Amino acid sequence: MLFTSGDVMENISQFTQAYSQAPWRKQLQVIGVFLSVLIIMLMAASVFVSITARTATLGRDIQRYRLKNEDLEYQIANLQSELAALTSASVMKVRAIEMGFQPATTDKITYIQVVGYTGKPKAEIAVPAQSVVSAAPVILPAFTQSWVDWLAEEFQNPMVSVADIRP
């Protein structure tokens, strides 16, 4: 059976027509690819917006906490200055007089002797002499040898003798 050129062309055209897709299928494929790309881009954009919103929120929280910290530090400093003013010698003297206290004079002071009370202990600025240990500090020999002495010792007493080395 011989095929003529017309038969071959007709077979090719039937083959092409059988495997070619309808135009509406091609359009659906293009629309599907376009929508897939669009959905992927929207998802990436939503992740980006979400991260940016969280970052902005955290930044505002940090600013708010810093302002709160500064406000608390200001309040602490204000209260410390009030305390210093209230406990100053002049204010304490006025308050004591208002409460009925009077300045102590030598004729109004009464001394009472308490048996067994030896008084305030003396302040010791230095350690007592008997508790000082006179032993010399212990230094390991490895820390008293200079690097020059160590090198000289290593060259005089090598771990491997030259005779043991073979070419």
trRosetta pair geometry for C-beta under 8 A, 3 or more apart (Angstrom, degrees):
i j d omega theta_ij theta_ji phi_ij phi_ji
3 7 4.6 -130 -160 85 84 127
3 8 5.3 96 145 -57 125 88
3 11 7.8 -37 -151 -3 138 139
4 7 4.9 98 52 5 73 101
4 8 7.2 -137 96 -5 39 87
5 8 5.6 -52 -147 35 36 113
5 9 6.3 36 155 -20 67 105
6 9 5.8 -54 -147 37 31 110
6 10 6.3 30 154 -20 64 107
7 10 5.7 -56 -147 36 31 110
7 11 6.3 31 154 -19 65 106
8 11 5.8 -55 -149 36 30 111
8 12 6.3 29 153 -18 65 106
9 12 5.7 -53 -147 37 32 110
9 13 6.2 32 154 -19 65 107
10 13 5.7 -53 -146 37 31 111
10 14 6.4 31 154 -18 65 105
11 14 5.8 -54 -147 37 31 109
11 15 6.2 32 153 -20 65 108
12 15 5.6 -55 -146 38 31 113
12 16 6.1 30 155 -18 66 107
13 16 5.8 -52 -143 38 30 110
13 17 6.1 29 156 -19 64 108
14 17 5.7 -56 -143 39 29 110
14 18 6.2 32 155 -24 64 107
15 18 5.8 -55 -149 32 28 111
15 19 6.6 0 162 3 62 111
16 19 6.4 -73 -147 49 27 93
16 20 5.7 29 160 -31 69 112
17 20 5.9 -48 -130 28 27 111
21 25 4.3 -103 170 79 117 132
21 26 5.7 138 96 -50 120 85
22 25 4.8 96 60 1 80 103
22 26 7.4 -148 95 -4 45 84
23 26 5.6 -53 -152 35 39 112
23 27 6.4 39 152 -19 69 104
24 27 5.5 -50 -147 37 36 114
24 28 6.3 41 152 -22 66 103
25 28 5.6 -50 -146 36 33 112
25 29 6.4 36 152 -21 64 103
26 29 5.7 -53 -150 34 32 113
26 30 6.5 31 152 -17 65 104
27 30 5.8 -53 -148 36 33 110
27 31 6.2 31 153 -16 66 107
28 31 5.7 -55 -144 41 31 111
28 32 6.1 36 154 -24 65 107
29 32 5.6 -52 -145 35 29 114
29 33 6.4 28 156 -17 64 104
30 33 5.9 -53 -148 36 30 109
30 34 6.3 30 152 -18 63 109
31 34 5.6 -56 -146 39 31 113
31 35 6.2 28 157 -16 66 107
32 35 5.9 -56 -144 39 28 107
32 36 6.2 31 155 -22 64 107
33 36 5.7 -53 -147 35 30 114
33 37 6.4 28 155 -16 64 105
34 37 6.0 -57 -151 37 29 108
34 38 6.2 29 152 -19 64 110
35 38 5.4 -54 -143 39 33 115
35 39 6.2 36 157 -21 67 104
36 39 5.9 -53 -147 35 28 109
36 40 6.5 28 154 -17 62 106
37 40 5.8 -55 -149 37 31 112
37 41 6.4 29 153 -17 65 106
38 41 5.8 -55 -147 38 30 109
38 42 6.3 30 154 -18 65 107
39 42 5.7 -54 -145 38 31 111
39 43 6.3 33 154 -21 65 104
40 43 5.8 -53 -148 35 30 111
40 44 6.5 29 153 -16 64 105
41 44 5.7 -54 -148 38 32 110
41 45 6.2 33 153 -19 66 107
42 45 5.6 -53 -144 39 32 112
42 46 6.2 33 155 -21 65 104
43 46 5.8 -53 -146 35 30 110
43 47 6.6 32 154 -18 63 103
44 47 5.8 -52 -150 35 32 111
44 48 6.4 33 151 -19 64 107
45 48 5.5 -54 -148 38 33 114
45 49 6.2 32 154 -18 67 105
46 49 5.7 -51 -142 38 33 110
46 50 6.2 37 155 -23 64 106
47 50 5.7 -54 -147 35 29 113
47 51 6.4 27 156 -16 65 106
48 51 6.0 -57 -148 37 28 107
48 52 6.2 26 155 -17 64 110
49 52 5.7 -57 -144 40 30 112
49 53 6.2 32 156 -22 65 106
50 53 5.8 -55 -148 34 28 110
50 54 6.5 27 154 -16 63 105
51 54 5.8 -54 -149 37 32 110
51 55 6.3 32 153 -20 65 107
52 55 5.7 -54 -147 36 31 113
52 56 6.3 31 155 -19 65 106
53 56 5.8 -54 -147 37 31 110
53 57 6.3 32 154 -20 64 106
54 57 5.7 -56 -148 37 31 112
54 58 6.3 28 156 -16 66 107
55 58 5.9 -56 -147 39 29 109
55 59 6.3 33 153 -22 64 107
56 59 5.6 -53 -148 35 31 114
56 60 6.5 30 154 -17 64 103
57 60 5.9 -54 -151 36 31 108
57 61 6.4 33 150 -20 64 105
58 61 5.4 -51 -147 35 35 114
58 62 6.4 38 153 -21 66 102
59 62 5.7 -51 -149 33 31 112
59 63 6.6 32 152 -17 64 104
60 63 5.6 -53 -149 37 35 112
60 64 6.3 36 152 -21 67 106
61 64 5.6 -54 -147 36 32 112
61 65 6.3 28 156 -16 66 106
62 65 5.9 -56 -146 39 30 108
62 66 6.3 31 154 -20 64 107
63 66 5.7 -55 -147 36 30 112
63 67 6.4 29 155 -17 65 105
64 67 5.9 -55 -150 37 30 109
64 68 6.3 30 151 -19 64 107
65 68 5.4 -51 -144 38 34 113
65 69 6.2 40 153 -23 65 104
66 69 5.5 -50 -147 34 32 114
66 70 6.4 32 153 -17 64 103
67 70 5.7 -52 -147 37 33 111
67 71 6.3 35 152 -20 65 105
68 71 5.6 -54 -148 36 32 113
68 72 6.4 32 153 -18 65 105
69 72 5.8 -54 -148 37 30 110
69 73 6.4 31 153 -19 64 105
70 73 5.6 -53 -147 37 32 112
70 74 6.4 35 152 -20 64 104
71 74 5.6 -53 -151 35 32 113
71 75 6.5 32 151 -18 64 105
72 75 5.6 -52 -147 37 34 112
72 76 6.3 37 153 -21 66 103
73 76 5.7 -50 -146 35 32 113
73 77 6.4 32 154 -17 64 105
74 77 5.8 -56 -148 38 30 110
74 78 6.3 32 152 -21 65 108
75 78 5.5 -54 -146 37 31 113
75 79 6.3 29 156 -16 66 106
76 79 5.9 -56 -146 39 29 108
76 80 6.3 31 154 -20 64 107
77 80 5.7 -53 -146 36 31 113
77 81 6.5 29 155 -17 64 104
78 81 5.9 -56 -150 37 29 107
78 82 6.5 31 150 -19 64 105
79 82 5.5 -51 -146 36 35 113
79 83 6.3 38 154 -20 66 104
80 83 5.6 -51 -147 36 32 112
80 84 6.4 34 153 -20 64 104
81 84 5.5 -50 -146 36 34 113
81 85 6.4 35 153 -19 64 104
82 85 5.7 -56 -150 37 32 110
82 86 6.2 26 155 -16 67 109
83 86 5.8 -57 -143 40 30 108
83 87 6.1 6 165 1 67 113
84 87 6.4 -68 -138 50 24 94
84 88 6.7 50 155 -56 61 89
85 88 5.9 -29 -154 -12 32 116
85 91 6.7 81 156 -25 61 157
86 91 5.9 -124 -152 120 31 151
87 91 7.2 -16 -12 73 4 119
87 92 6.3 30 -157 -58 43 116
88 91 4.8 79 60 16 87 104
88 92 6.7 -161 86 -8 39 92
89 92 5.8 -60 -143 41 27 111
89 93 6.2 30 158 -24 64 107
90 93 5.8 -53 -149 32 29 112
90 94 6.7 28 154 -16 63 105
91 94 5.8 -53 -149 37 34 110
91 95 6.3 32 153 -16 66 108
92 95 5.7 -55 -144 40 32 111
92 96 6.2 35 155 -23 65 106
93 96 5.8 -53 -146 34 29 112
93 97 6.5 28 155 -17 63 105
94 97 5.9 -56 -150 36 30 109
94 98 6.4 31 152 -19 64 107
95 98 5.5 -54 -147 37 33 113
95 99 6.3 28 155 -16 66 108
96 99 5.8 -59 -148 40 31 108
96 101 4.1 -55 173 59 90 131
97 100 7.9 90 -178 -40 30 9
97 101 6.5 -85 -80 67 32 75
97 102 7.5 68 -116 -98 71 45
102 108 7.9 -43 94 133 118 174
104 108 5.9 -140 -151 81 64 113
104 109 5.7 65 179 -69 115 97
105 108 5.0 79 55 13 79 103
105 109 7.3 -142 90 -18 38 89
106 109 5.9 -50 -145 22 34 114
114 117 4.1 44 87 5 109 130
118 121 8.0 46 97 -78 112 65
124 127 7.6 66 154 -101 121 25
124 128 7.0 -48 -150 -50 138 81
127 131 5.7 -106 166 77 105 115
127 132 6.1 122 105 -68 121 88
128 131 5.1 77 71 9 90 106
128 132 7.8 -149 97 -22 49 84
129 132 6.0 -48 -159 12 40 114
139 143 5.5 -110 179 78 97 117
139 144 5.7 103 121 -55 121 106
140 143 5.1 82 67 10 83 101
140 144 7.5 -164 97 -6 43 91
141 144 5.6 -65 -144 39 41 107
141 145 6.4 41 161 -28 73 107
142 145 6.5 -56 -149 25 28 111
145 149 5.0 -121 -169 84 87 126
145 150 5.5 102 136 -60 119 90
145 153 8.0 -29 -169 -1 139 144
146 149 4.8 97 56 7 79 100
146 150 7.0 -140 98 -6 42 88
147 150 5.3 -49 -145 36 38 116
147 151 6.3 41 155 -21 67 102
148 151 5.9 -52 -149 35 30 110
148 152 6.5 30 152 -18 63 106
149 152 5.7 -55 -148 37 32 111
149 153 6.3 32 154 -19 65 108
150 153 5.8 -57 -149 38 30 111
150 154 6.3 29 154 -20 65 108
151 154 5.7 -56 -146 36 31 112
151 155 6.4 25 158 -14 65 106
152 155 6.1 -59 -149 39 29 106
152 156 6.3 25 154 -17 65 110
153 156 5.8 -58 -145 38 31 109
153 157 6.3 -22 172 29 68 104
154 157 7.0 -77 -132 62 22 71
154 158 6.9 56 169 -95 62 60
155 158 6.9 3 -143 -60 27 91
158 161 6.5 137 80 -91 110 40
158 162 7.6 74 61 -40 152 74
160 164 5.5 -112 -175 68 87 130
160 165 6.8 86 142 -55 119 93
161 164 5.0 100 63 -3 80 101
161 165 7.9 -143 100 -10 51 84
162 165 5.9 -50 -162 22 43 114
